């Protein structure tokens, strides 16, 4: 089983964090078979860091979807492990992912638990953060192969506060089969902000299993440049609405709905 890691970086201001993200990948106990960085800027130091393990793609976009889609298209792994440029992984992340996919029939998407860290990498408890962050922690194992209709919500606010975000929150905690993603690259290219939600519903809509485990394998960094901070502050709502509409569109086209 071949594992590709994809990291996207949308702004040069996060280049120092990207280097830490890359280090957490190349220092895995089970090395990635391929490492792809999709970046909106050029940086020779990052390119040299990545070269022994993979390659860097220069791709500029104001949305995350086209960048993830480009990385997926260029990848060759059976499994894709996603990582944002401001997050990191624990050293056993890829070895655990490999075991889970080998041992779980029809698994399409895997989501692990995460710990919060600050800009310097120090652990933060969710109680020290806005209430929202504790709400996305799920401390029990969940295996789901649901009728996708159950994830429909009537408006954007209902969707953003739905109780199912715990199953997929934080793209850096997601790993997926490549093949079902390749089939819907057009959808992934359309994503504005919520790659985690769209990857989740894309996999479910093709009748694969989604598995969440309460095992911490990701370090989720909280900082001022963070996109989720802007969303919590009411910014980027127009882009969020477009992802909400895309989420519902996938459900309506799903092969895994029942009346």
TILUM-630222 format. One line per 2 residues: their letters; for each residue x, y, z of N, C-alpha, C. Coordinates in steps of 0.2 Angstrom, whole numbers, plus 5000, padded with zeros to 4 digits. Layout:
residues N
a) X Y Z X Y Z X Y Z; ...
end
This chain:
residues 259
xx) 5004 4994 5000 5000 5000 5000 5004 5006 5000; 5003 5011 4995 5007 5017 4994 5004 5023 4997
xx) 5007 5027 5001 5004 5032 5004 5007 5039 5002; 5003 5043 4999 5005 5050 4997 5003 5055 5002
xx) 5008 5060 5004 5006 5065 5009 5005 5071 5004; 5000 5075 5005 4999 5082 5001 4999 5087 5007
xx) 5003 5092 5006 5002 5098 5010 5001 5104 5005; 4996 5109 5007 4995 5115 5003 4997 5121 5007
xx) 5000 5126 5004 5002 5132 5007 5000 5138 5003; 4995 5142 5006 4992 5147 5002 4995 5154 5002
xx) 4999 5155 5007 5002 5161 5009 5010 5161 5011; 5014 5165 5008 5021 5165 5010 5022 5166 5018
xx) 5018 5170 5021 5018 5172 5028 5018 5165 5032; 5016 5160 5030 5016 5153 5033 5022 5149 5031
xx) 5026 5151 5028 5032 5147 5026 5036 5144 5032; 5037 5148 5037 5040 5145 5043 5036 5139 5046
xx) 5030 5140 5046 5025 5134 5048 5025 5128 5044; 5026 5130 5037 5026 5124 5032 5032 5120 5033
xx) 5038 5123 5035 5044 5119 5036 5043 5114 5042; 5039 5117 5047 5038 5112 5053 5033 5107 5051
xx) 5028 5108 5047 5024 5103 5044 5028 5098 5040; 5032 5100 5036 5036 5095 5032 5040 5091 5036
xx) 5043 5094 5041 5048 5090 5046 5044 5085 5049; 5038 5086 5051 5034 5081 5054 5032 5075 5050
xx) 5032 5076 5043 5030 5071 5038 5037 5067 5037; 5042 5070 5036 5048 5066 5034 5051 5063 5040
xx) 5049 5065 5046 5052 5061 5052 5047 5056 5055; 5042 5054 5050 5037 5049 5052 5041 5042 5053
xx) 5039 5038 5058 5042 5031 5059 5040 5027 5052; 5035 5028 5049 5033 5025 5042 5033 5031 5037
xx) 5039 5031 5033 5040 5037 5029 5034 5037 5023; 5032 5043 5021 5028 5043 5015 5031 5040 5009
xx) 5027 5037 5005 5030 5035 4998 5031 5041 4994; 5027 5046 4995 5027 5052 4991 5025 5058 4995
xx) 5029 5063 4994 5027 5070 4997 5026 5075 4992; 5020 5078 4992 5018 5083 4987 5017 5090 4991
xx) 5020 5095 4989 5018 5102 4992 5015 5106 4986; 5009 5108 4987 5006 5113 4982 5006 5120 4986
xx) 5010 5124 4983 5011 5131 4986 5010 5136 4981; 5007 5142 4984 5006 5148 4980 5012 5152 4979
xx) 5017 5150 4981 5024 5154 4981 5030 5150 4980; 5035 5152 4978 5041 5148 4977 5046 5150 4983
xx) 5049 5144 4985 5054 5145 4991 5059 5139 4990; 5065 5141 4989 5071 5136 4987 5072 5132 4993
xx) 5072 5135 4999 5073 5131 5005 5068 5125 5006; 5062 5127 5005 5057 5122 5005 5058 5116 5000
xx) 5059 5119 4994 5060 5114 4988 5066 5109 4990; 5072 5112 4993 5077 5107 4994 5075 5102 5000
xx) 5071 5105 5005 5069 5100 5010 5065 5095 5008; 5061 5096 5003 5056 5091 5000 5059 5086 4995
xx) 5064 5089 4991 5067 5085 4985 5068 5078 4986; 5071 5076 4992 5073 5069 4993 5066 5064 4994
xx) 5061 5067 4995 5055 5063 4996 5049 5064 4991; 5049 5070 4987 5044 5071 4983 5045 5077 4979
xx) 5040 5082 4978 5041 5087 4974 5036 5093 4976; 5038 5099 4973 5034 5105 4975 5030 5107 4968
xx) 5024 5109 4969 5020 5111 4963 5018 5119 4965; 5020 5123 4960 5018 5130 4961 5011 5131 4958
xx) 5006 5133 4962 4999 5133 4960 4996 5139 4964; 4993 5144 4961 4990 5150 4964 4983 5150 4964
xx) 4980 5150 4969 4972 5151 4969 4970 5154 4976; 4964 5157 4975 4961 5160 4982 4957 5155 4985
xx) 4956 5149 4982 4952 5144 4986 4957 5138 4987; 4955 5134 4992 4959 5128 4993 4958 5122 4989
xx) 4952 5122 4986 4950 5116 4982 4954 5115 4976; 4956 5120 4972 4960 5119 4966 4967 5117 4968
xx) 4970 5119 4974 4976 5116 4976 4976 5109 4978; 4971 5107 4982 4971 5100 4984 4970 5096 4978
xx) 4965 5098 4973 4964 5094 4967 4970 5093 4963; 4974 5098 4963 4981 5098 4959 4985 5093 4962
xx) 4986 5093 4969 4990 5088 4972 4987 5081 4971; 4981 5080 4972 4978 5073 4971 4979 5071 4964
xx) 4978 5075 4959 4979 5073 4952 4986 5071 4950; 4991 5074 4953 4998 5072 4952 5001 5067 4957
xx) 4996 5064 4961 4999 5059 4966 4998 5052 4963; 5002 5048 4966 5002 5041 4964 5000 5036 4969
xx) 4999 5038 4975 4998 5034 4981 4991 5030 4981; 4990 5025 4984 4983 5022 4985 4979 5026 4990
xx) 4983 5028 4995 4980 5032 5001 4983 5039 5001; 4979 5044 5002 4982 5051 5002 4980 5054 5009
xx) 4986 5056 5013 4985 5059 5019 4986 5066 5019; 4981 5070 5021 4981 5077 5020 4984 5081 5026
xx) 4988 5087 5024 4990 5091 5030 4990 5098 5028; 4988 5102 5032 4988 5110 5031 4995 5112 5033
xx) 4997 5118 5030 5004 5120 5031 5005 5122 5038; 5000 5124 5042 5001 5126 5049 5000 5121 5054
xx) 4999 5115 5052 4998 5109 5057 5004 5104 5057; 5004 5099 5061 5009 5095 5061 5006 5088 5063
xx) 5010 5082 5062 5008 5076 5064 5013 5073 5069; 5010 5068 5073 5014 5064 5078 5017 5059 5074
xx) 5023 5057 5077 5027 5053 5073 5025 5046 5070; 5019 5043 5073 5016 5037 5072 5010 5037 5067
xx) 5009 5043 5064 5003 5045 5061 5002 5040 5055; 5007 5040 5050 5007 5036 5044 5007 5028 5045
xx) 5011 5026 5050 5011 5019 5052 5004 5017 5054; 5000 5021 5058 4994 5019 5060 4989 5019 5054
xx) 4989 5024 5050 4985 5025 5044 4985 5018 5040; 4991 5016 5039 4993 5010 5035 4989 5004 5038
xx) 4990 5003 5044 4986 4997 5048 4979 4998 5047; 4976 5004 5048 4969 5005 5048 4966 5003 5041
xx) 4969 5006 5036 4966 5004 5029 4967 4997 5027; 4972 4994 5029 4973 4987 5028 4968 4982 5031
xx) 4966 4985 5037 4962 4980 5041 4955 4982 5041; 4953 4987 5038 4946 4989 5038 4943 4989 5031
xx) 4938 4984 5030 4935 4983 5023 4931 4989 5021; 4932 4991 5015 4928 4997 5012 4929 5003 5015
xx) 4935 5004 5019 4936 5011 5022 4938 5016 5016; 4935 5021 5016 4936 5026 5011 4939 5033 5014
xx) 4938 5034 5021 4940 5040 5024 4941 5039 5031; 4947 5041 5033 4949 5040 5041 4950 5047 5044
xx) 4948 5047 5050 4948 5054 5054 4951 5052 5060; 4956 5055 5062 4959 5054 5069 4958 5060 5073
xx) 4959 5060 5080 4958 5065 5085 4964 5069 5084; 4964 5075 5087 4969 5080 5087 4970 5084 5093
xx) 4976 5086 5094 4977 5091 5100 4979 5098 5098; 4976 5103 5101 4977 5110 5099 4984 5112 5102
xx) 4988 5116 5098 4994 5119 5100 4994 5126 5098; 4998 5130 5101 4999 5137 5099 5004 5138 5094
xx) 5005 5144 5092 5010 5146 5087 5017 5143 5088; 5019 5142 5094 5025 5140 5096 5026 5132 5097
xx) 5020 5129 5096 5020 5122 5097 5018 5119 5104; 5016 5124 5108 5014 5122 5115 5007 5119 5115
xx) 5005 5114 5119 4999 5111 5119 4994 5116 5122; 4988 5116 5120 4982 5120 5123 4976 5116 5124
xx) 4973 5116 5129 4967 5113 5131 4961 5117 5128; 4956 5113 5125 4951 5116 5122 4947 5121 5126
xx) 4947 5120 5133 4944 5124 5138 4947 5131 5138; 4953 5132 5135 4956 5138 5135 4955 5142 5128
xx) 4951 5139 5124 4949 5142 5118 4941 5144 5117; 4939 5147 5112 4932 5148 5111 4928 5141 5112
xx) 4922 5141 5114 4918 5135 5115 4918 5131 5109; 4918 5134 5104 4917 5130 5097 4922 5124 5097
xx) 4928 5126 5099 4934 5121 5098 4933 5114 5102; 4930 5115 5108 4928 5109 5112 4923 5105 5109
xx) 4918 5108 5105 4912 5105 5102 4915 5100 5096; 4921 5101 5094 4923 5097 5088 4927 5091 5090
xx) 4927 5090 5097 4931 5084 5100 4927 5078 5101; 4928 5073 5098 4924 5067 5098 4928 5061 5101
xx) 4927 5059 5108 4931 5054 5111 4928 5047 5111; 4925 5045 5105 4923 5038 5105 4924 5036 5097
xx) 4925 5030 5096 4926 5027 5090 4919 5027 5086; 4919 5029 5080 4913 5029 5076 4914 5027 5069
xx) 4911 5022 5067 4911 5019 5060 4904 5020 5057; 4904 5024 5051 4898 5026 5048 4898 5024 5040
xx) 4893 5022 5038 4891 5021 5031 4884 5023 5029; 4883 5029 5031 4876 5032 5031 4873 5033 5024
xx) 4866 5034 5025 4862 5037 5020 4864 5044 5020; 4867 5047 5015 4869 5054 5015 4864 5059 5016
xx) 4857 5058 5015 4852 5062 5016 4852 5065 5023; 4854 5061 5028 4854 5063 5035 4858 5069 5036
xx) 4863 5071 5032 4868 5077 5033 4865 5083 5030; 4859 5083 5027 4856 5089 5024 4854 5094 5030
xx) 4856 5100 5029 4854 5105 5034 4850 5111 5030; 4845 5114 5033 4841 5119 5029 4844 5125 5027
xx) 4849 5127 5031 4853 5134 5030 4860 5133 5032; 4864 5139 5030 4871 5139 5032 4872 5138 5039
xx) 4869 5142 5043 4870 5142 5050 4869 5135 5054; 4863 5132 5051 4862 5125 5054 4868 5120 5052
xx) 4870 5121 5046 4876 5117 5043 4882 5118 5047; 4884 5124 5048 4890 5126 5052 4890 5124 5059
xx) 4884 5123 5062 4884 5121 5069 4881 5114 5069; 4881 5110 5064 4878 5103 5064 4882 5099 5069
xx) 4879 5094 5072 4883 5089 5077 4888 5084 5073; 4888 5084 5067 4892 5079 5064 4899 5081 5062
xx) 4900 5088 5063 4907 5090 5061 4913 5086 5065; 4911 5084 5070 4916 5080 5074 4919 5074 5070
xx) 4915 5071 5065 4917 5066 5061 4923 5067 5056; 4924 5074 5055 4929 5075 5049 4932 5082 5051
xx) 4931 5085 5056 4934 5092 5057 4942 5092 5057; 4945 5096 5053 4952 5097 5052 4955 5093 5047
xx) 4956 5096 5041 4958 5092 5035 4965 5088 5037; 4969 5091 5041 4975 5088 5043 4974 5081 5047
xx) 4968 5080 5049 4967 5074 5052 4963 5069 5048; 4963 5070 5041 4960 5066 5036 4965 5062 5032
xx) 4963 5056 5030 4966 5052 5025 4961 5048 5021; 4962 5048 5015 4957 5045 5010 4960 5041 5005
xx) 4956 5036 5002 4957 5032 4996 4958 5037 4991; 4963 5036 4986 4964 5041 4981 4958 5040 4975
xx) 4957 5034 4974 4952 5033 4968 4946 5036 4968; 4942 5036 4974 4935 5040 4974 4936 5047 4973
xx) 4942 5050 4975 4943 5057 4975 4945 5059 4967; 4949 5055 4964 4950 5056 4957 4944 5056 4953
xx) 4939 5052 4954 4933 5052 4951 4929 5058 4951; 4930 5062 4957 4926 5068 4958 4931 5074 4959
xx) 4936 5075 4955 4941 5080 4955 4937 5087 4954; 4932 5087 4949 4929 5093 4948 4925 5096 4954
xx) 4923 5091 4958 4920 5094 4964 4925 5097 4969; 4930 5093 4970 4936 5096 4974 4939 5102 4972
xx) 4939 5103 4965 4942 5110 4963 4937 5115 4964; 4931 5114 4966 4926 5119 4967 4926 5121 4975
xx) 4929 5118 4979 4929 5119 4986 4933 5126 4987; 4929 5130 4992 4932 5137 4994 4936 5136 5000
xx) 4933 5134 5005 4936 5133 5012 4936 5127 5015; 4930 5123 5015 4929 5117 5019 4931 5111 5015
xx) 4937 5110 5014 4939 5104 5011 4938 5098 5016; 4938 5098 5022 4936 5092 5026 4929 5090 5026
xx) 4924 5095 5025 4917 5093 5025 4916 5090 5018; 4919 5093 5013 4918 5090 5006 4921 5083 5005
xx) 4927 5082 5007 4930 5076 5007 4926 5070 5010; 4923 5072 5016 4919 5068 5020 4913 5066 5016
xx) 4909 5070 5013 4903 5069 5010 4904 5066 5003; 4910 5067 5000 4911 5064 4993 4913 5057 4994
xx) 4916 5055 5000 4917 5048 5001 4911 5044 5003; 4907 5047 5007 4901 5044 5009 4896 5043 5003
xx) 4896 5048 4999 4891 5048 4993 4893 5042 4988; 4899 5039 4989 4901 5034 4985 4901 5027 4988
xx) 4897 5027 4994 4896 5021 4998 4902 5018 5001; 4907 5022 5003 4912 5019 5007 4911 5021 5014
xx) 4915 5017 5018 4915 5018 5026 4919 5024 5028; 4917 5028 5033 4921 5033 5036 4922 5031 5043
xx) 4928 5031 5045 4930 5029 5052 4933 5035 5056; 4930 5036 5062 4934 5041 5066 4936 5037 5072
xx) 4942 5039 5074 4945 5035 5080 4948 5041 5085; 4947 5040 5092 4949 5045 5096 4956 5044 5098
xx) 4960 5044 5093 4968 5043 5094 4971 5049 5091; 4975 5053 5096 4978 5059 5094 4984 5058 5089
xx) 4983 5060 5083 4989 5059 5078 4991 5066 5075; 4987 5071 5076 4988 5077 5073 4989 5083 5078
xx) 4993 5088 5077 4994 5094 5081 4990 5099 5077; 4985 5102 5079 4981 5107 5076 4983 5114 5079
xx) 4986 5118 5075 4988 5124 5077 4983 5130 5077; 4983 5133 5083 4978 5139 5083 4982 5146 5083
xx) 4981 5150 5079 4985 5156 5078 4981 5161 5074; 4984 5167 5074 4980 5173 5071 4979 5173 5064
xx) 4983 5169 5060 4983 5169 5053 4978 5163 5050; 4975 5160 5055 4971 5154 5054 4964 5156 5050
xx) 4963 5152 5045 4956 5153 5041 4950 5152 5046; 4950 5147 5050 4945 5145 5054 4943 5151 5059
xx) 4948 5155 5061 4948 5161 5066 4943 5166 5062; 4945 5167 5055 4941 5172 5052 4934 5170 5051
xx) 4933 5163 5050 4926 5161 5049 4922 5162 5056; 4925 5160 5061 4922 5161 5068 4920 5169 5069
xx) 4924 5173 5066 4923 5180 5067 4918 5183 5062; 4915 5179 5058 4910 5181 5053 4913 5183 5046
xx) 4919 5182 5045 4922 5184 5039 4921 5178 5034; 4922 5179 5028 4922 5174 5022 4915 5170 5022
xx) 4910 5173 5024 4904 5170 5024 4901 5168 5017; 4903 5172 5012 4901 5171 5005 4904 5164 5003
xx) 4910 5163 5004 4914 5157 5002 4911 5151 5006; 4909 5152 5012 4906 5147 5016 4899 5145 5013
xx) 4895 5149 5011 4889 5148 5008 4890 5143 5002; 4895 5145 4998 4896 5141 4992 4898 5134 4993
xx) 4902 5133 4999 4903 5126 5001 4897 5122 5004; 4893 5126 5007 4887 5123 5010 4882 5121 5004
xx) 4882 5125 4999 4878 5123 4993 4881 5117 4989; 4888 5117 4989 4891 5111 4986 4890 5105 4990
xx) 4890 5105 4996 4889 5099 5001 4882 5096 4999; 4877 5100 4999 4871 5098 4997 4870 5095 4990
xx) 4873 5098 4986 4873 5096 4979 4876 5089 4978; 4881 5087 4982 4884 5081 4982 4879 5076 4985
xx) 4876 5078 4990 4871 5073 4993 4865 5072 4988; 4863 5077 4985 4857 5076 4980 4859 5071 4974
xx) 4866 5071 4973 4868 5066 4967 4871 5060 4970; 4870 5059 4976 4873 5053 4979 4870 5046 4977
xx) 4874 5041 4977 4872 5034 4975 4870 5031 4982; 4871 5034 4987 4870 5031 4994 4864 5034 4998
xx) 4859 5037 4994 4853 5039 4997 4847 5034 4997; 4843 5035 5002 4837 5031 5002 4831 5035 5003
x) 4825 5034 5000 4819 5038 5002 4817 5037 5009
end
